[in-house]
Amino acid sequence: MKSINGGNFHKEVFERISDDKREKIFESAMHEFAKEGYVAANINTIASKAGISIGAMYTYFPSKENLFLAIAERGVAIYQEILADLVGRAGFFETVERLFHLTIEYAKEHTDLSRLYLELSTEQLGNLSVRLSEKMEIDFREFYTELLAAAKEKGEIRSDVDIGFAAKMLDDLVISLQFSYSVSYYNERMQQYVGEDHSEAQMVQNLVDLVHRYLAPETMPA
């Protein structure tokens, strides 16, 4: 697995072990980092739960930092696959609706990865996020801006829409939605605002309505 910055967070020998062994290391690391946080996470515990020695762990990853970044990168790669699958599939608002649904699915299926991404965005781990985020942010920004630019050209959204601002708005909505379905604090906060009986379908529809009210032209094209 190559890093999105063009290098490798792992050593070459890691690519030569079995898929099952790699998966066990990743699962153990994801759980430990998500449960304890980066600072408190113990690489000896990760190695033990993965069924390998600490010496073997360091032959695969030069540091705990690199292991954490490899896990975080994995989550980004999965979400990038979601974005790639959305390109050119439907109209703008249908794509946005599908994006919101897939974000909830991702958050629930990959809860540990979502929590790692949240921690990576904190000031405390700013030095780590710099290593990971530049190319990642470019990819996400390009997806939103290209989606919006195509929609503007087709007349699906208002001609006076500020593409950069609208892209940031969509990204903020997606991130908030992801954390609301993967992090306990944000989930409880969401319920305080919308109620415990607010369904995922209602949440998505309300968000789509919000985006529609801001972006849609007064008269939609036939």
Buried (B, 14 or more C-beta within 10 A) or exposed (E): BEBBBEEBBBBEEBEEBEEEBBEBBBBBBBBBBBEEBBEEBEBEBBBBBBEBEEEBBBBBBEEBBBBBBBBBBBBBBEBBEBBEEBEEEEEBBEBBBBBBBBBBEBBEEBBBBBBBBBBBEEEEBEEBBEBBBEBBEEBBBEBBBEBBBBBBEEEBBBEEBEBEEBBBBBBEBBBBBBBBBBBEEBBEBBEEEBEEEEEBEEBBEEBBEEBBEEBBBEEEEE
